[in-house]
Amino acid sequence: MHPGEFLTLLAPLSGPIVPIESVPDPVFADKVVGDGISIDPTTRTLLAPCDATVTQLHAARHAITLSAAGGVEILIHVGIDTVGLKGEGFTALVEQGDRVSAGQALLEFDADHILRSAPSLLTQIILLSGEASAIVERASGVATAGASRLMSVGPRRRAADDAQRASSAGEAGASRPPPRATVGVTSAVVAVPNPHGLHARPAAVLASEARSFAAAISVELAGRNANAKSVVALLNLGAGPGAELRIVASGSEAARAVARLVELVRSGLGEDLSAAPAAPERAAPASPAPAPRATRSTDDARRFHGVSAAPGLAIGPVCKIDPLAVEVEEHATDTEAELARLQKALSHTRLELKLLVAGSGKRAEQAEIFSAHLTMLDDPDVITRAEVAIVEGKSAAFAWREAVMASYRELARQSNPLLAARANDLRDVGGRALRHLAGGDEAQAAPAGSVVVAETLTPSEVVRLADQGVAGLVSVLGGTTSHAAILARSLGVPYLAGAPGALLDLEAGATAVLDALDVGEAALLLRPTDAELDAYRDRLGARRALRARQEAAAAERAVTRDGVRVAVLANIASADDARTAVRLGAEGVGLLRTELMFFDRATAPTEADQTAAYQAIADALGDRPLTIRTLDVGGDKPLSYMPLPAEDNPLLGIRGLRIGALHPTILRGQFRAILATRVRGAHRVLLPMVSSLDELLEAKQVLEEERRRAGSPPVELGVMVEVPSVAIQADRFAAEVDFFSIGTNDLTQYTLAMDRTHPRLAGRQDALHPAVLRLIDATVKAAQRRERHVGICGAVASDPEAVAVLIGLGVTELSVSVQAMPEVKSKIRELDAARCRELAKAALDLGTAAEVRALLAPGARPG
């Protein structure tokens, strides 16, 4: 778009025009994504507002991005919170990369279907290219699709910003602003009122506002200057609470800029100043370990504590999974082409982040994080560093990576931990752009035998890394009940979660010992001495020898010394798991997690797919029992293709069995697939996340209807005890089911009111809390009166130290992770059931989980 030229956008839909500020979603109303207009549609076909190219069609088909003449980018977002529909109700009429003409149909949508799940059909037409373009005229009243002029877009004045960038080119320090003009405006001293000082979010607000003025602006603190339009530079000032700043500006809008920025700083830059100071944003999760010892050894700086998410011991070199660890060419010869590549990558990343913001729905914190990442991506100092390196002959990918790393190191040196923690945000957003520059996002490989350190690990990454033969896993985020932890335990890979964020700053290659054997003392030891290495190698050798003995005896039954038999079954997700479980002594499957076969695919598995998977497992088990849990998703386990309504608290919303009420065809299809499976042993169906008798009776009726239609023999029906209401009413549930399976992961979460996915709370959840044990006790007693059996399938069943108290409470079936079976069975054979009952009785009268674990420690006696 040349100076003086304007682009006219026609209305893509008919209906009343609504100011963007009135949209009932702060992400749009506050123009986080960009400026624009909303329409309350009366038509159902979305038309192109101008001649353009389709640059992105969202997988959920609720949003489409167009690139028009002059680099104008337009996002059209149909409805509020419609991303959760996962495409249901939308039909795309174009594909990504298509050239379209003004008035051409882009997609159709079923308004009635959408409004049953989404709060509004208001459709937003957003100008994404706000850095270069601006809305100069907008319509009001009622729009007619393809005919009414909706808005005119013109070029934004960039002269002052261009001058600022040119004057700062070649400067290496992110904290050095452009030279100040001879005539300028300087504010009086203004104190930072924010409880944590000028950290990422307020800095992003300040930088974003500064960029809206045609002025060169800097912030001064104690003789140091920072470019006010650079988040990184502002963070590098290290302005803590009460820091005294001056705003300095020059240019045509200098006076307005200074007045506005001073007003913003005084008001808290968008933060609620009445709130109590928050905890550091990347504080390590609290650990259930006992209180720290009064004295610590001099080498504690090498030891990083966390929680044991998968028990084990590993020794190997540290391998970091880092978004910036991408192999790139250092040099390039075509400077203009490399500069263009950088801008294209930044544009793609900017669009990616804006779509993430738009798709955040009511999750305000998530939207704020991605918005802050957007500001970091456009940081002029980081971009200038990269451009200077390109001019000096570096490739765009190499230059960008080095620019991000230089700014990262400056931030990481900050003494304020909250500001230093933002270094990893810069690393994250820098990695996004680097993937575009490097031509893909291939997963990083890890050497066999290494100890992998990462900020977070997904389930698919755990599986991939285990396949590569890594010795152990460490993550800063995560906890003992995450799916990543569940998979690590099933694969036998030691996993330390909730480690300090400082681990991310370490250099790769150092020898480390990952000791995740003790829940309370799990830690990563860096650079062990020769004596320490010898001790750990001896311990590892002893564990391997013990493991060999346990596996040799795995086929034997688990019977206590005084003759009480405990069935030990396996928690599995596949036929391969089943075969391994049988080899390691499983007496059946106490929990088949069917949801894992629903993940990592574009559509739900068919009934035939499910039956084939269940049959392969049943065949592997022979005459052993098979317990198949119906789909347990929602909450912390979403499916990309299953539309669920947006929820303020998904863990208390539509999840588990409640999914069946929302999607009855999926539940009925799964029941049919289960009934079609030929099982030689006991054939059991397990219902997840039951909270009321009504839910159980409705599902029980559906199962019976499908069984009669199929002419199948009866199957045993059980419920998961995952919420306190079921444990409290266990006597009523016992009259309707054949068995109980206690899911201690969720039962602990809901009893202690701690989100098990929360990075700061994961380490404080312990199923041995007396409150949880009392609910287990109530369930067992109610089941015994009805002669129903009770199993435990949560993570606590795989904890050898917890087995004694579970047996003492009367639990007769433990369903454990595959790799834990030989050790759990061996532990049971060492126990005396009468002694276990004494321990359980004492545990019920204690006050904390730590006290219970102390009671179970070797040599302890119930008091």
ZAMARGU-4260 file (C-alpha; in steps of 0.2 Angstrom, whole numbers, plus 5000, padded with zeros to 4 digits):
<rodrens>
0) 5000/5000/5000 | 5008/5016/4995 | 5006/5033/5004 | 4989/5040/5000 | 4981/5023/4995
5) 4967/5016/5004 | 4960/4998/5004 | 4941/4996/5006 | 4934/4981/5015 | 4916/4976/5011
10) 4905/4968/5024 | 4908/4949/5024 | 4891/4946/5032 | 4874/4955/5034 | 4868/4961/5051
15) 4870/4975/5063 | 4887/4982/5065 | 4894/4982/5083 | 4909/4992/5089 | 4923/4980/5093
20) 4924/4988/5111 | 4907/4981/5114 | 4911/4963/5110 | 4909/4952/5126 | 4926/4945/5126
25) 4941/4956/5132 | 4953/4948/5120 | 4943/4957/5106 | 4936/4971/5116 | 4953/4977/5122
30) 4960/4975/5104 | 4973/4963/5110 | 4973/4954/5093 | 4970/4971/5084 | 4958/4984/5079
35) 4942/4980/5070 | 4923/4979/5069 | 4910/4966/5074 | 4894/4960/5065 | 4880/4951/5073
40) 4876/4940/5057 | 4859/4937/5049 | 4867/4928/5035 | 4876/4911/5036 | 4889/4912/5022
45) 4905/4922/5025 | 4911/4932/5010 | 4928/4939/5006 | 4929/4958/5010 | 4942/4961/4997
50) 4953/4953/4984 | 4966/4943/4994 | 4975/4927/4997 | 4970/4914/5011 | 4985/4914/5022
55) 4978/4903/5035 | 4962/4893/5038 | 4961/4887/5056 | 4959/4869/5059 | 4942/4872/5068
60) 4937/4882/5052 | 4930/4896/5064 | 4943/4908/5059 | 4951/4913/5042 | 4966/4925/5039
65) 4967/4935/5022 | 4982/4944/5015 | 4977/4959/5004 | 4986/4972/4994 | 5000/4981/5003
70) 5003/4968/5016 | 4986/4971/5024 | 4982/4956/5035 | 4964/4953/5040 | 4957/4940/5053
75) 4939/4935/5052 | 4933/4926/5068 | 4916/4919/5068 | 4908/4919/5085 | 4914/4919/5103
80) 4923/4904/5110 | 4919/4894/5094 | 4937/4886/5093 | 4930/4873/5106 | 4918/4867/5092
85) 4933/4859/5083 | 4925/4862/5066 | 4907/4856/5070 | 4895/4867/5061 | 4907/4875/5049
90) 4910/4871/5031 | 4926/4878/5022 | 4923/4883/5004 | 4941/4888/5001 | 4958/4881/5005
95) 4974/4889/5012 | 4984/4897/4998 | 4968/4901/4987 | 4967/4918/4979 | 4949/4925/4982
100) 4940/4939/4975 | 4929/4952/4985 | 4912/4944/4988 | 4918/4926/4985 | 4911/4914/4998
105) 4924/4908/5010 | 4914/4897/5022 | 4897/4892/5028 | 4891/4890/5046 | 4876/4882/5055
110) 4871/4896/5067 | 4858/4885/5077 | 4871/4872/5080 | 4885/4884/5085 | 4873/4894/5097
115) 4869/4878/5106 | 4888/4877/5112 | 4895/4894/5110 | 4889/4910/5119 | 4888/4922/5103
120) 4888/4922/5084 | 4896/4940/5084 | 4909/4939/5070 | 4925/4950/5072 | 4934/4957/5057
125) 4951/4962/5064 | 4966/4971/5056 | 4981/4961/5060 | 4994/4972/5051 | 4992/4986/5064
130) 5010/4989/5063 | 5009/4996/5046 | 4991/4999/5043 | 4977/5008/5052 | 4958/5009/5050
135) 4954/5027/5044 | 4935/5025/5042 | 4923/5013/5049 | 4904/5010/5046 | 4890/5009/5058
140) 4871/5004/5057 | 4867/4988/5047 | 4878/4980/5035 | 4874/4970/5019 | 4885/4956/5014
145) 4896/4960/4999 | 4889/4977/4996 | 4891/4988/5011 | 4908/4997/5014 | 4913/4991/5032
150) 4930/5000/5034 | 4944/5008/5025 | 4962/5004/5029 | 4976/5016/5026 | 4995/5016/5029
155) 5001/5020/5047 | 5014/5034/5049 | 5030/5026/5052 | 5043/5040/5050 | 5047/5042/5068
160) 5048/5024/5071 | 5059/5021/5056 | 5071/5035/5062 | 5072/5027/5079 | 5077/5010/5072
165) 5089/5018/5060 | 5098/5028/5074 | 5099/5012/5085 | 5105/5000/5071 | 5122/4993/5076
170) 5120/4995/5094 | 5123/4979/5103 | 5116/4983/5120 | 5097/4981/5122 | 5097/4994/5136
175) 5105/5008/5125 | 5091/5018/5117 | 5092/5029/5102 | 5101/5045/5104 | 5090/5058/5111
180) 5084/5073/5100 | 5091/5090/5105 | 5073/5096/5108 | 5063/5084/5119 | 5051/5082/5134
185) 5057/5075/5151 | 5044/5070/5164 | 5046/5072/5183 | 5051/5057/5193 | 5037/5044/5193
190) 5039/5029/5205 | 5034/5011/5200 | 5019/5006/5210 | 5019/4988/5205 | 5022/4975/5219
195) 5035/4966/5208 | 5041/4981/5199 | 5042/4983/5180 | 5041/4964/5175 | 5035/4957/5159
200) 5017/4961/5158 | 5018/4980/5164 | 5033/4982/5153 | 5023/4975/5138 | 5009/4987/5141
205) 5022/5002/5142 | 5031/4996/5126 | 5015/4993/5117 | 5008/5011/5121 | 5025/5019/5117
210) 5025/5012/5100 | 5008/5021/5096 | 5017/5038/5097 | 5027/5046/5083 | 5041/5050/5095
215) 5058/5043/5101 | 5055/5038/5119 | 5066/5031/5132 | 5065/5027/5151 | 5078/5033/5163
220) 5083/5025/5179 | 5098/5029/5190 | 5108/5035/5175 | 5104/5021/5163 | 5092/5022/5148
225) 5081/5010/5140 | 5071/5011/5123 | 5053/5012/5129 | 5047/5003/5114 | 5058/4987/5119
230) 5051/4975/5132 | 5068/4967/5133 | 5077/4984/5136 | 5064/4989/5149 | 5066/4973/5158
235) 5085/4975/5158 | 5083/4991/5168 | 5078/4980/5183 | 5066/4992/5189 | 5059/4985/5205
240) 5044/4991/5216 | 5047/5010/5220 | 5060/5013/5207 | 5060/5031/5202 | 5059/5033/5183
245) 5059/5047/5170 | 5051/5047/5153 | 5060/5056/5140 | 5054/5059/5122 | 5057/5069/5106
250) 5047/5070/5090 | 5030/5077/5085 | 5020/5068/5098 | 5033/5069/5112 | 5023/5079/5125
255) 5007/5068/5122 | 5018/5052/5124 | 5026/5058/5140 | 5010/5063/5148 | 5001/5046/5143
260) 5016/5035/5149 | 5017/5044/5165 | 4999/5042/5168 | 5000/5023/5164 | 5015/5020/5175
265) 5006/5029/5190 | 4991/5018/5187 | 5000/5002/5188 | 5001/4998/5169 | 4986/4987/5169
270) 4990/4978/5186 | 4978/4978/5201 | 4988/4987/5214 | 4976/4983/5227 | 4980/4964/5226
275) 4992/4956/5237 | 5010/4953/5230 | 5009/4937/5220 | 5021/4923/5221 | 5035/4923/5208
280) 5028/4917/5191 | 5040/4903/5189 | 5042/4897/5207 | 5046/4879/5209 | 5032/4868/5215
285) 5032/4865/5233 | 5038/4847/5238 | 5030/4835/5250 | 5047/4832/5257 | 5049/4835/5276
290) 5056/4852/5282 | 5073/4856/5276 | 5087/4851/5287 | 5095/4865/5298 | 5112/4862/5290
295) 5116/4858/5272 | 5132/4851/5264 | 5143/4863/5255 | 5139/4855/5238 | 5120/4859/5239
300) 5122/4871/5224 | 5124/4855/5213 | 5108/4847/5219 | 5091/4852/5212 | 5076/4845/5221
305) 5059/4841/5214 | 5046/4827/5215 | 5047/4809/5209 | 5035/4808/5195 | 5042/4791/5190
310) 5053/4782/5202 | 5070/4776/5197 | 5089/4780/5197 | 5099/4786/5181 | 5116/4792/5177
315) 5121/4801/5161 | 5125/4817/5153 | 5113/4831/5153 | 5104/4834/5137 | 5093/4850/5136
320) 5077/4851/5125 | 5078/4869/5120 | 5067/4878/5107 | 5083/4887/5101 | 5093/4872/5099
325) 5091/4870/5080 | 5105/4867/5068 | 5107/4882/5056 | 5119/4889/5043 | 5129/4903/5050
330) 5133/4913/5034 | 5123/4919/5019 | 5127/4929/5004 | 5111/4937/4999 | 5107/4951/5012
335) 5091/4957/5005 | 5084/4939/5004 | 5089/4935/5022 | 5081/4951/5028 | 5065/4946/5019
340) 5066/4929/5026 | 5067/4936/5044 | 5052/4947/5041 | 5042/4933/5034 | 5046/4922/5048
345) 5041/4935/5061 | 5025/4938/5051 | 5021/4920/5052 | 5025/4919/5070 | 5015/4935/5074
350) 5000/4927/5065 | 5002/4911/5075 | 5002/4920/5092 | 4988/4931/5087 | 4977/4916/5083
355) 4983/4908/5100 | 4977/4924/5108 | 4960/4924/5099 | 4958/4906/5103 | 4961/4908/5122
360) 4942/4912/5125 | 4939/4916/5143 | 4956/4910/5148 | 4962/4927/5152 | 4979/4922/5159
365) 4983/4912/5143 | 4978/4926/5132 | 4989/4938/5142 | 5004/4927/5141 | 5003/4925/5122
370) 5000/4944/5121 | 5016/4947/5130 | 5025/4935/5119 | 5018/4945/5104 | 5026/4961/5111
375) 5043/4952/5114 | 5042/4945/5096 | 5041/4963/5090 | 5054/4970/5101 | 5064/4983/5091
380) 5081/4980/5100 | 5080/4961/5097 | 5075/4964/5078 | 5089/4977/5076 | 5102/4965/5083
385) 5097/4952/5070 | 5096/4964/5056 | 5113/4971/5060 | 5120/4953/5060 | 5112/4949/5043
390) 5120/4965/5035 | 5136/4958/5042 | 5134/4942/5032 | 5125/4930/5044 | 5110/4920/5039
395) 5093/4925/5045 | 5091/4910/5056 | 5108/4912/5064 | 5106/4930/5067 | 5089/4928/5075
400) 5095/4915/5086 | 5110/4924/5092 | 5100/4940/5095 | 5088/4931/5105 | 5101/4922/5115
405) 5110/4939/5118 | 5095/4947/5125 | 5091/4931/5135 | 5107/4931/5144 | 5105/4949/5149
410) 5088/4945/5156 | 5094/4930/5165 | 5107/4940/5174 | 5094/4950/5183 | 5094/4949/5202
415) 5075/4950/5202 | 5070/4932/5200 | 5053/4937/5192 | 5062/4948/5179 | 5075/4934/5176
420) 5061/4921/5173 | 5055/4931/5158 | 5071/4926/5149 | 5063/4909/5146 | 5048/4918/5138
425) 5059/4926/5126 | 5068/4909/5123 | 5050/4902/5119 | 5044/4915/5107 | 5062/4916/5099
430) 5061/4897/5096 | 5044/4899/5087 | 5051/4911/5075 | 5067/4900/5073 | 5056/4885/5068
435) 5049/4896/5053 | 5067/4901/5048 | 5074/4884/5050 | 5061/4877/5038 | 5051/4865/5050
440) 5048/4860/5068 | 5056/4843/5069 | 5057/4836/5086 | 5075/4836/5094 | 5084/4820/5096
445) 5092/4815/5113 | 5107/4804/5114 | 5104/4786/5122 | 5108/4786/5140 | 5106/4805/5143
450) 5096/4814/5156 | 5084/4825/5147 | 5081/4842/5155 | 5066/4853/5148 | 5054/4866/5154
455) 5039/4854/5151 | 5037/4837/5143 | 5021/4831/5134 | 5016/4813/5133 | 5021/4811/5115
460) 5038/4818/5120 | 5040/4805/5134 | 5036/4791/5122 | 5048/4798/5109 | 5062/4800/5121
465) 5060/4783/5129 | 5061/4776/5112 | 5078/4785/5109 | 5084/4776/5125 | 5086/4791/5137
470) 5091/4786/5155 | 5080/4799/5164 | 5068/4814/5162 | 5068/4831/5172 | 5055/4845/5169
475) 5052/4862/5178 | 5034/4861/5176 | 5022/4845/5178 | 5018/4834/5193 | 5016/4816/5198
480) 4998/4814/5190 | 5001/4821/5173 | 5000/4810/5158 | 5018/4812/5155 | 5021/4805/5172
485) 5009/4791/5169 | 5018/4786/5153 | 5035/4788/5161 | 5031/4776/5174 | 5023/4763/5162
490) 5039/4764/5152 | 5051/4763/5167 | 5060/4779/5164 | 5064/4789/5180 | 5056/4806/5179
495) 5059/4821/5191 | 5046/4835/5190 | 5044/4852/5198 | 5063/4855/5197 | 5069/4873/5199
500) 5069/4884/5184 | 5088/4888/5186 | 5091/4870/5178 | 5086/4878/5161 | 5101/4889/5161
505) 5114/4875/5163 | 5125/4870/5149 | 5122/4853/5142 | 5134/4839/5143 | 5138/4839/5162
510) 5137/4822/5170 | 5121/4821/5181 | 5113/4808/5193 | 5094/4808/5193 | 5088/4800/5210
515) 5069/4799/5209 | 5068/4784/5221 | 5062/4793/5236 | 5046/4804/5234 | 5052/4816/5247
520) 5070/4818/5243 | 5070/4816/5224 | 5084/4827/5216 | 5096/4829/5201 | 5114/4830/5206
525) 5125/4839/5194 | 5144/4835/5192 | 5145/4821/5205 | 5162/4818/5213 | 5171/4801/5209
530) 5166/4795/5226 | 5148/4800/5223 | 5148/4792/5206 | 5155/4775/5213 | 5141/4775/5227
535) 5127/4779/5215 | 5134/4766/5202 | 5134/4753/5217 | 5117/4758/5221 | 5111/4757/5203
540) 5119/4740/5201 | 5111/4734/5217 | 5094/4740/5211 | 5096/4731/5194 | 5101/4715/5204
545) 5085/4717/5215 | 5075/4720/5200 | 5081/4704/5191 | 5076/4694/5207 | 5059/4703/5207
550) 5056/4699/5189 | 5061/4681/5191 | 5047/4679/5204 | 5034/4690/5196 | 5023/4676/5190
555) 5021/4671/5208 | 5005/4677/5217 | 5006/4691/5229 | 5002/4684/5246 | 5006/4692/5263
560) 5016/4682/5276 | 5000/4679/5286 | 4991/4672/5270 | 4981/4687/5264 | 4981/4687/5245
565) 4981/4704/5235 | 4978/4704/5216 | 4990/4714/5207 | 4984/4720/5190 | 4991/4732/5177
570) 4986/4749/5171 | 4989/4749/5152 | 4985/4758/5136 | 4989/4746/5122 | 4991/4728/5117
575) 5010/4730/5118 | 5007/4736/5136 | 4997/4720/5139 | 5010/4709/5133 | 5023/4717/5144
580) 5012/4716/5159 | 5009/4698/5157 | 5028/4695/5156 | 5030/4705/5172 | 5017/4695/5181
585) 5001/4704/5179 | 4986/4695/5185 | 4975/4705/5173 | 4971/4723/5168 | 4963/4733/5181
590) 4963/4749/5170 | 4963/4751/5151 | 4965/4769/5148 | 4955/4770/5132 | 4957/4789/5130
595) 4975/4787/5125 | 4969/4779/5108 | 4958/4794/5105 | 4973/4806/5107 | 4985/4811/5093
600) 4973/4809/5078 | 4962/4820/5068 | 4945/4810/5071 | 4938/4798/5084 | 4943/4780/5081
605) 4928/4770/5073 | 4919/4756/5083 | 4929/4743/5072 | 4946/4752/5077 | 4941/4751/5095
610) 4935/4733/5095 | 4951/4728/5086 | 4962/4736/5099 | 4952/4729/5113 | 4952/4712/5106
615) 4971/4712/5103 | 4973/4716/5122 | 4961/4702/5127 | 4970/4690/5117 | 4986/4695/5125
620) 4979/4692/5142 | 4972/4675/5139 | 4960/4670/5154 | 4965/4685/5164 | 4952/4699/5168
625) 4951/4714/5157 | 4944/4731/5164 | 4940/4743/5151 | 4937/4761/5156 | 4926/4772/5145
630) 4932/4788/5137 | 4939/4799/5151 | 4943/4816/5143 | 4939/4834/5146 | 4947/4844/5160
635) 4965/4842/5159 | 4963/4830/5144 | 4955/4839/5129 | 4953/4831/5112 | 4956/4842/5097
640) 4941/4835/5087 | 4928/4834/5101 | 4919/4851/5103 | 4917/4855/5122 | 4909/4871/5128
645) 4922/4884/5135 | 4922/4883/5154 | 4929/4894/5168 | 4934/4878/5177 | 4936/4863/5166
650) 4941/4851/5180 | 4924/4854/5187 | 4915/4854/5171 | 4911/4842/5156 | 4923/4828/5158
655) 4923/4809/5161 | 4906/4801/5160 | 4898/4818/5158 | 4905/4818/5140 | 4893/4803/5136
660) 4878/4815/5140 | 4885/4828/5128 | 4891/4815/5115 | 4879/4800/5117 | 4885/4792/5100
665) 4903/4791/5106 | 4898/4783/5123 | 4886/4771/5114 | 4899/4767/5101 | 4912/4763/5114
670) 4899/4752/5123 | 4896/4742/5107 | 4915/4740/5104 | 4918/4734/5122 | 4903/4721/5121
675) 4909/4715/5104 | 4926/4710/5112 | 4928/4692/5116 | 4936/4691/5133 | 4940/4674/5141
680) 4942/4681/5159 | 4931/4693/5168 | 4924/4706/5157 | 4922/4723/5166 | 4917/4740/5161
685) 4922/4755/5171 | 4914/4772/5171 | 4925/4787/5175 | 4921/4803/5184 | 4905/4798/5191
690) 4898/4810/5204 | 4880/4806/5207 | 4868/4791/5206 | 4859/4799/5192 | 4874/4799/5181
695) 4877/4780/5185 | 4859/4775/5182 | 4858/4783/5165 | 4874/4776/5159 | 4869/4759/5166
700) 4853/4759/5156 | 4862/4764/5140 | 4874/4749/5143 | 4860/4737/5145 | 4851/4744/5130
705) 4866/4741/5119 | 4869/4724/5127 | 4852/4718/5123 | 4853/4724/5105 | 4869/4715/5103
710) 4863/4699/5112 | 4879/4700/5122 | 4881/4691/5139 | 4882/4702/5154 | 4898/4711/5159
715) 4903/4717/5176 | 4900/4736/5179 | 4910/4747/5190 | 4913/4765/5194 | 4928/4775/5198
720) 4929/4783/5215 | 4937/4800/5210 | 4926/4812/5219 | 4921/4813/5238 | 4903/4811/5234
725) 4905/4793/5228 | 4915/4788/5243 | 4903/4796/5255 | 4888/4787/5246 | 4898/4771/5243
730) 4884/4761/5251 | 4871/4767/5239 | 4883/4765/5224 | 4887/4747/5230 | 4869/4742/5227
735) 4871/4747/5209 | 4888/4741/5203 | 4899/4725/5204 | 4915/4734/5209 | 4924/4750/5214
740) 4940/4756/5207 | 4948/4771/5217 | 4956/4784/5206 | 4967/4792/5219 | 4975/4805/5208
745) 4958/4814/5205 | 4951/4809/5223 | 4966/4818/5230 | 4964/4833/5219 | 4946/4835/5223
750) 4948/4831/5242 | 4962/4843/5244 | 4955/4856/5232 | 4972/4857/5222 | 4972/4856/5203
755) 4983/4842/5199 | 4990/4850/5184 | 4995/4866/5193 | 5014/4868/5192 | 5015/4875/5209
760) 5003/4863/5218 | 5008/4847/5210 | 5021/4843/5223 | 5009/4845/5237 | 4997/4832/5232
765) 4999/4816/5241 | 4986/4802/5241 | 4992/4797/5258 | 4984/4812/5266 | 4973/4806/5280
770) 4958/4814/5272 | 4960/4804/5257 | 4963/4788/5267 | 4947/4791/5277 | 4937/4791/5260
775) 4946/4775/5254 | 4942/4767/5271 | 4923/4772/5269 | 4922/4765/5252 | 4930/4748/5257
780) 4919/4746/5272 | 4903/4750/5261 | 4909/4738/5248 | 4912/4724/5260 | 4895/4725/5267
785) 4888/4722/5249 | 4902/4709/5245 | 4909/4720/5231 | 4928/4721/5228 | 4938/4737/5228
790) 4953/4740/5218 | 4965/4755/5218 | 4971/4761/5201 | 4979/4778/5205 | 4997/4782/5206
795) 4998/4777/5225 | 4995/4759/5221 | 5012/4759/5212 | 5021/4766/5227 | 5029/4752/5237
800) 5030/4762/5253 | 5011/4765/5252 | 5006/4747/5249 | 5005/4743/5268 | 4992/4756/5272
805) 4981/4751/5257 | 4981/4733/5262 | 4978/4738/5280 | 4962/4747/5274 | 4956/4731/5266
810) 4960/4734/5248 | 4962/4717/5239 | 4966/4723/5222 | 4980/4735/5216 | 4981/4740/5198
815) 4998/4747/5195 | 5009/4754/5181 | 5017/4740/5171 | 5035/4742/5176 | 5030/4743/5195
820) 5022/4726/5196 | 5037/4715/5201 | 5042/4727/5215 | 5024/4729/5221 | 5022/4710/5222
825) 5038/4708/5230 | 5033/4721/5243 | 5017/4713/5247 | 5026/4696/5251 | 5036/4705/5264
830) 5021/4712/5273 | 5011/4705/5287 | 4992/4710/5285 | 4989/4711/5304 | 5003/4723/5305
835) 4996/4733/5290 | 4979/4735/5299 | 4988/4742/5314 | 4997/4755/5303 | 4981/4759/5294
840) 4972/4762/5310 | 4986/4774/5316 | 4987/4783/5299 | 4968/4787/5299 | 4971/4797/5316
845) 4986/4807/5309 | 4984/4825/5302 | 4996/4826/5287 | 5003/4816/5273 | 5020/4819/5279
850) 5015/4811/5296 | 5008/4796/5287 | 5024/4793/5277 | 5035/4795/5293 | 5024/4781/5300
855) 5027/4770/5285 | 5046/4773/5286 | 5057/4758/5290 | 5058/4755/5309 | 5043/4766/5313
860) 5029/4760/5325 | 5011/4766/5326 | 5009/4776/5342
</rodrens>
